Amino acid sequence: MRHFGYVDLGEPTFFGAQHRLALVEVELRPDTTDIARNRVGLRALTYPFVDGVRAHGVLAFYFDPEQPDYRLSFQTRLAKNRADNGGMPTLTGTDRRRYTFVLGRHEAATTAAARLAELGRKAGRSTIDDVTAAFSVERLNEEFFKQYKTHYNRFSEYLANNYRPAFGMTAVRPRAKEQQEAQEKPVRDFAKRLLGQLVFLYFLQKKGWMGCPDGSMDWTDGRPEFLKELFERYQKSPELKSNSFYSSCLKPLFFDTLSTRRDYDALLIPGLDWNCRVPYLNGGLFEREKRRTGQTGILLTTPLPEDVIEVSDPLFEELLTFFGQYNFTIEENRADDHDVGIDPEMLGHIFENLLEENRSKGAIYTPRHIVQYMCQESLIGYLSARLERYDIERETVVAFVRRHEVSIKLGAVATIVQRL
């Protein structure tokens, strides 16, 4: 571990720097820690710097020369000046927070570069709030969803302009806005489903499940940029016609591959020379839409939109480029530990904000911190009731569940219970 010193942040006070940030580099021994996965173990190495006297935060760089990924982390507590302490910076409570960028060969660095460039432009004027903002997950999610919605609107507009009959709409748009929105709802639903399918696949490729080597038995060593590579292979394939990425690749991928059991889990895309494996998913997300029926129950002969439409390739190219600018992480963030990337909670955010039925039914996606609070309260109540016989007080249980503090008495009880 190398400590490079400290950086002063904010306007200086009578007692010196308002806040100080320690700069640390940690080189890990080979084959001891998975940098991309081991979060708790890494942060424990550098938290001692955050003592509220020498430093109120630490900027730490973790790397292993033999691993492709590395971490750039900002660790702090909630610090602010208190008037009753003469303006001295004071740590408020024991809540420790860590925000980290996972970077490397297959990780997008756009967000990290832009955020650090912002700090660079404020050289000598940065505050600890500026550093916190540079590592803000909430800000990242807001930026991502705003652009995601822009692409969703582009897809919806394209389909509404070019395939009105396929979605059961009149050839001319109604003048009344309410009638127009009601008539075009099938288009918006189709676009939401299509973009939702694609963003879900970004989490699957992050897990290493997409494009696994042909003949392998495990779901490992998949292509970390599977969708991008699929689009590039499609563009170079002499067997596939241009401007048909949706019908040539995505339809076979969704309906004939991901939602279908296949021999050896083979990727089935006619005309594409790519021998690899993708999983069978039985959740229904990639199944064909059910064909609509009339009021009498007679099956309609009208083809489904997915059977007749074609989406412009530039729309997909722009969408995949947009996705490629962000890190997708399969690690669920905690209230005190954030990977600065798009995590699975984004699917819930999209579900809540884009599905129109939610507004009428009052369906709301429960934020992570509320879920965590509910789970912790349930655990505290459950454990407190059962540990009363051992004279374990509720405050001891709260410290264990909320802050992972294990008292000597609680540790002794745990040993006794394990022996029973």
Beta strands, then each sheet from edge to edge (+ up, - down):
strand 1: 2-9
strand 2: 19-27
strand 3: 57-63
strand 4: 69-81
strand 5: 89-104
strand 6: 212-213
strand 7: 276-277
strand 8: 337-339
sheet 1: 1+ 2- 3- 4+ 5- 8-
sheet 2: 6+ 7-
end
